Each structure stands twice: as C-alpha cells, then as structure tokens.
C-alpha cells in the first residue's frame, strides 16, 4: 500500500478513480464489527442522540490490568472496517502485545448517524462535535470494555483531531497521544477550506438542507475534496489531461457516502478547538496535556494546514515528525521508516 490514507477518498466517493487503495495482502488479525449501546446520549450542546450506538472492532487481548489498550478513532467518513482493510495499523501496533480498538466516530454510518438513526433520521439528527465523539468513546471504554486507562491513542486526519481532543478532555486517560495529519485548532486556511465545502453542500438543491429521500451526487463538493487531498504535482501524474473527463464521468456516476453524514462530520471539524475552554489559548491548553506526544504532520498538506500542529508541538515536550511528500494529506505511511520508527519508539519507550 503506497499510503495508509488513500482509502479516505474511497470512503468519500467510490469508483471516482483518484487513488486505489490496496492492502498488499496484509494479514488482518481476527475481529468482528461490534456495537455498544449508550442509550440516550447527551451532547455538549444539551441535545440528545436517542438510542445512541457506537461501533468498534478489537484485535488482540486485553491484559489482566487492562492497561495495554490502544484506541484508533476513524478519519473523516472512514469506518473501522476501512481502517482494518486498508490501513494495516498492525504494521506498527503489535496485536500480540497490545489490545487495539478501532472505534467508529459519530456520523460515519456505523455509529449513530443521520443515515441510520430511526428516531432522528437525516436533518432531524442533532449536531455533534469532536468533543462529543470523545465522550462517546470514553463511555464505550469505561462502561462496555471496562478500561480505565489506555496505553496510546493514535488517529489520522479527523482521527488526529480526536486524538488532540482526548488529551484535553481526559488528560489522565492515555499515556501516549499520536495525532497524524490532525490539528488542535483550525487556522484561517482551514476555516476557508472547510467552509467552502460546507457552502457547496448547503447550496446544492438536491441536498435540500439535508431533507432528501435519495442520497444526492454533489459533484462540486466531491471534486473539491479530491482536489485538495494531494498536491498539483501528484494530481497531474494521477489524472493526466486525456484522463480527466473520463474521471469526471466517474464522479457523476460514483456512489457517494451519505451526504448528511459527511455534512455533520464536517460541522464537527469546523467547530474543533482544543483551546475552547481556555479562552482560546493553545498554551493554556498545552499546559493541561499530561500524555507523551508524537505529532506527525505533512508539509505539503493542502487539505489541512500543518502550521497549527507544528506550532503546538513547540508548546510541549512533544516529538514532531514532518513528512515532505507530493502526496500531501496522503503522505502518512506506516511503511515510511521515519514515521514507523517514531511510532515504535514512543510505544516502547519506558515500558
């Protein structure tokens, strides 16, 4: 597999043809999709997700002290199954030693989402935040799996957002945090980028403010997301001039993820700021993080500005790995020696 994050685009719209993720016949440890009930789950806004469920998959075995757990939250519109099939986290996480938990974020179509809610379907679903994702995961860990402390939390993209937030919401819960191409706080570039996507979705007549019966194909939004996932250099190699219009036809004919799910997770990303409780001060937020941190970012990331993560690393005694690849947001790769060794080092240090 050339990049662990190529599947992001496939999770968003299938058969478009930007990238084709492969697992290179990586052996997948035994697991199965599981669902945990959180009953009526109260959000930080005061709204409630009725009959809330959280999806997850586990690999390996929990030790007697229940301290070898590693949590892996999902990325934007990705599911635990996607990570299992395409990301191969066991390349850096030894599941004979650690208990890996890949958890489905709210709104991914497996955990409670606009697309699968019976009582609050579609636009009737309450808006949730990254903090709500963390709280749902905390309840899963403590109430269903009876885990009181994690060895590590590692997440990619929106999973990286969640990893940063875990360090603020529950600073004593995990010994290590590894956010990858995530951000502690959106900067001006990010706000412009994600608000463009939001405006495109909201302006689409077929979307109809989320009140659609059949999932629409919102071509401009799909194209814009594909446009920024890598770099001009990589895109020019991947979709050459003669191949563009066949690719575009694939966008029109492709099967998209549910747009309400996409829209709700997008709103969660737009609202994310770990300094929210500290008068906007990232330094104050950093002072409350107790876990050891490895921050991995991508210098040529066009989907998410690397600056907030880089600057935040300077407020902590955190190790920083900056990838420099024309793959952009797709730069992270568990086969990359620098990234792989960084993760292995932080997992094994002081054990």
C-alpha positions in Angstrom: 0.0 0.0 0.0 1.5 3.3 -1.1 -0.2 5.4 1.5 -2.2 4.5 4.6 -4.7 7.3 4.0 -5.6 6.7 0.3 -8.7 5.0 1.4 -10.0 8.3 2.7 -11.1 9.2 -0.8 -12.7 5.8 -1.4 -14.7 6.2 1.9 -16.0 9.5 0.5 -16.9 8.6 -3.1 -16.5 5.2 -4.6 -15.4 4.5 -8.2 -14.1 8.0 -8.7 -10.6 6.9 -9.6 -8.3 9.3 -7.8 -6.5 6.6 -5.9 -6.9 2.9 -5.5 -6.0 1.6 -2.0 -4.6 -1.9 -1.7 -3.7 -3.8 1.4 -1.0 -5.7 -0.4 -2.3 -9.0 1.1 -1.6 -7.8 4.6 -2.8 -10.4 7.1 -5.7 -8.9 9.1 -6.0 -10.1 12.7 -9.3 -11.7 13.6 -12.0 -9.2 14.5 -15.7 -8.5 14.0 -17.9 -5.5 14.0 -19.4 -4.8 17.4 -21.9 -2.2 18.6 -22.2 -0.8 22.1 -25.4 0.9 23.3 -25.0 4.3 25.0 -28.8 4.7 25.4 -29.8 8.3 25.1 -26.5 10.2 24.7 -26.4 13.8 25.8 -24.3 16.1 23.7 -22.3 19.1 24.9 -25.0 21.3 23.3 -27.6 19.8 25.5 -29.2 17.9 22.6 -29.6 14.1 22.8 -28.9 11.3 20.4 -31.6 8.9 21.1 -30.7 5.2 21.3 -27.1 6.0 20.5 -24.8 3.2 19.5 -21.0 3.2 18.9 -19.3 0.8 16.5 -15.9 -0.7 17.2 -13.6 -3.6 16.3 -10.9 -5.1 18.6 -7.7 -7.0 17.9 -5.5 -8.9 20.4 -6.3 -9.4 24.0 -6.7 -7.1 27.0 -4.1 -7.8 29.7 -5.1 -8.6 33.3 -4.5 -5.0 34.4 -6.5 -3.7 31.3 -3.6 -1.3 30.5 -2.5 -2.4 27.1 -5.3 -0.8 25.1 -4.6 1.3 22.0 -7.5 3.4 20.7 -7.7 4.2 17.0 -10.5 6.7 16.1 -11.7 6.8 12.5 -11.0 9.6 9.9 -13.4 11.8 8.0 -16.1 9.5 6.6 -14.0 6.4 7.4 -15.1 3.4 9.3 -13.4 0.8 11.5 -13.8 -1.6 8.6 -12.0 0.7 6.2 -9.0 1.0 8.6 -9.0 -2.7 9.1 -9.0 -3.4 5.3 -6.7 -0.7 4.1 -4.6 0.9 6.8 -2.9 -2.1 8.4 -2.1 -0.5 11.8 -0.7 -3.8 12.9 2.4 -2.8 11.0 3.3 -0.6 13.9 1.0 -1.9 16.6 1.8 -5.5 17.7 -1.6 -7.1 18.4 0.1 -9.9 20.2 1.2 -7.4 22.8 -1.5 -4.6 22.6 -5.3 -4.6 22.6 -6.2 -2.5 19.5 -9.6 -0.8 19.5 -10.7 0.9 16.3 -13.7 2.9 17.1 -16.3 4.3 14.6 -16.8 8.1 15.1 -20.3 9.5 15.4 -21.7 10.2 11.9 -19.7 7.6 10.0 -22.7 5.5 9.1 -21.9 2.7 11.6 -22.1 4.5 14.9 -25.2 6.6 15.3 -25.6 8.9 12.3 -28.1 10.8 10.3 -28.2 7.9 7.8 -29.0 5.1 10.3 -31.0 6.8 13.0 -34.6 5.6 13.3 -35.9 8.2 15.6 -33.8 11.2 14.3 -33.1 10.5 10.7 -31.5 12.9 8.2 -31.8 16.5 9.1 -33.5 15.6 12.3 -30.3 14.3 13.7 -28.7 16.6 16.4 -25.4 18.4 15.5 -22.5 16.8 17.4 -18.9 17.9 18.0 -15.4 16.3 18.1 -15.8 16.6 21.9 -19.0 14.5 21.7 -17.1 11.9 19.7 -14.5 11.7 22.5 -17.2 11.4 25.2 -19.0 8.6 23.3 -15.6 6.8 23.1 -15.0 7.4 26.8 -18.3 5.8 27.7 -17.6 2.8 25.4 -14.2 2.3 27.0 -15.3 2.7 30.6 -18.8 1.2 30.6 -18.6 -1.5 27.9 -15.0 -2.5 27.8 -14.3 -1.5 31.5 -11.0 0.1 30.6 -9.9 2.9 32.9 -6.6 3.8 31.2 -5.1 3.4 27.7 -1.6 2.9 26.6 -2.0 5.1 23.5 -4.4 6.9 21.3 -3.5 7.3 17.6 -5.6 8.8 14.9 -5.3 10.0 11.3 -6.9 13.2 9.9 -10.2 13.6 11.7 -8.8 10.9 14.0 -5.9 13.2 14.7 -8.4 15.9 15.7 -9.9 13.4 18.1 -6.5 12.5 19.5 -5.7 16.1 20.3 -9.1 16.5 22.0 -8.6 13.3 24.1 -5.5 15.0 25.6 -7.7 17.9 26.8 -11.0 16.1 27.6 -9.3 13.3 29.6 -5.6 14.2 30.2 -5.0 11.3 32.6 -6.7 8.6 30.5 -3.9 7.8 28.0 -0.1 7.6 28.5 0.6 8.5 24.8 -1.0 10.5 22.1 -0.1 10.2 18.4 -2.1 12.6 16.2 -1.3 12.2 12.5 -2.2 15.0 10.0 -4.6 16.3 12.5 -5.0 19.7 14.1 -5.5 21.1 17.6 -7.3 24.2 16.2 -8.3 25.3 12.7 -6.4 28.3 11.3 -7.6 30.8 8.7 -6.7 28.5 5.8 -8.6 25.6 7.3 -11.7 27.7 8.1 -11.7 28.9 4.5 -11.2 25.4 3.1 -13.8 23.6 5.1 -16.3 26.4 4.8 -16.1 26.2 1.0 -17.1 22.6 1.2 -19.9 23.4 3.6 -21.2 26.2 1.3 -21.1 23.9 -1.7 -23.1 21.2 0.1 -25.6 23.7 1.5 -26.2 25.4 -1.8 -26.9 22.1 -3.7 -30.6 21.9 -4.4 -30.6 18.1 -4.4 -29.2 18.3 -0.8 -32.2 20.3 0.2 -30.8 21.2 3.6 -30.5 17.6 4.4 -34.1 16.7 3.6 -33.6 14.3 0.7 -35.1 10.9 0.1 -32.3 9.6 -2.1 -28.6 10.4 -1.4 -27.6 13.1 -4.0 -24.5 13.3 -6.0 -22.9 16.6 -5.2 -20.2 16.7 -7.8 -18.6 20.1 -6.9 -18.1 19.1 -3.3 -16.6 15.7 -4.3 -14.3 17.3 -6.8 -13.1 19.9 -4.3 -12.3 17.3 -1.7 -10.4 15.3 -4.3 -8.6 18.4 -5.4 -7.1 19.2 -2.1 -6.2 15.7 -0.8 -2.9 15.6 -2.6 -0.8 18.2 -4.5 -0.8 19.6 -8.0 2.3 17.6 -8.8 0.8 14.3 -7.6 -2.6 15.1 -9.2 -1.0 15.8 -12.6 0.6 12.4 -12.5 -2.5 10.6 -11.4 -5.1 12.3 -13.7 -3.4 13.3 -16.9 -5.1 15.6 -19.4 -6.7 12.9 -21.5 -8.0 11.0 -18.5 -9.7 14.0 -16.8 -13.1 13.8 -18.5 -13.5 10.0 -18.0 -12.5 10.6 -14.4 -15.2 13.4 -14.2 -17.8 11.0 -15.6 -16.8 8.6 -12.8 -17.6 11.3 -10.3 -21.1 11.8 -11.8 -21.7 8.1 -11.7 -19.9 7.3 -8.4 -21.6 6.0 -5.3 -21.1 8.7 -2.6 -21.1 8.3 1.1 -24.3 9.7 2.7 -24.1 13.5 2.4 -25.8 14.1 5.7 -23.2 12.0 7.4 -20.5 14.0 5.6 -22.1 17.3 6.4 -22.5 16.5 10.1 -18.9 15.4 10.5 -17.8 18.4 8.6 -19.6 20.7 11.1 -17.8 18.8 13.9 -14.4 19.5 12.2 -15.3 23.2 11.7 -16.1 23.6 15.4 -13.0 21.9 16.7 -10.7 23.9 19.0 -8.9 22.3 22.0 -8.4 25.8 23.4 -12.1 26.4 23.6 -12.2 26.0 27.4 -9.0 28.1 27.9 -10.1 31.5 26.3 -8.6 30.4 23.0 -5.1 30.0 24.4 -3.3 27.0 23.0 -0.5 27.5 25.5 -3.0 27.1 28.3 -4.4 24.0 26.6 -1.0 22.6 26.2 -0.3 23.0 29.9 -3.2 20.6 30.6 -1.9 17.8 28.5 -0.1 15.1 30.5 0.4 12.4 27.9 3.6 12.0 25.9 3.0 13.2 22.4 4.3 12.3 18.9 2.8 14.7 16.4 3.1 13.7 12.7 2.2 16.2 10.0 2.6 16.8 6.3 4.5 19.8 5.0 2.6 19.8 1.6 -0.8 19.1 3.1 -3.5 21.0 1.1 -6.4 19.5 3.0 -5.3 20.7 6.4 -2.8 23.4 7.3 0.2 21.8 9.1 1.0 25.0 10.9 -1.3 24.6 14.0 0.1 21.1 14.7 3.7 22.2 14.2 3.3 25.3 16.4 1.5 23.3 19.1 4.4 20.9 19.3 6.6 23.8 20.3 4.4 24.4 23.3 5.0 20.9 24.6 7.9 18.5 25.1 6.5 16.7 22.0 8.4 14.9 19.3 7.5 16.3 15.8 7.8 14.4 12.6 7.2 16.5 9.4 6.6 14.4 6.3 7.5 16.1 3.0 5.8 14.4 0.1 3.8 15.3 -3.0 1.1 13.0 -1.6 0.0 15.9 0.6 -2.6 14.8 3.1 -2.0 11.3 1.9 1.7 11.4 2.9 1.4 9.3 6.1 2.5 5.7 5.5 3.2 3.1 8.2 5.9 1.7 5.9 7.8 5.1 5.9 10.9 4.5 8.0 10.8 7.8 9.8 7.1 7.6 10.7 7.2 3.9 11.6 10.3 4.3 13.8 8.8 7.3 15.5 5.7 5.4 16.5 7.5 2.3 17.6 9.9 4.4 19.7 7.1 6.2 21.6 5.2 2.9 22.1 8.2 1.1 23.5 9.9 3.9 25.5 9.7 3.5 29.3 7.9 0.1 29.0 
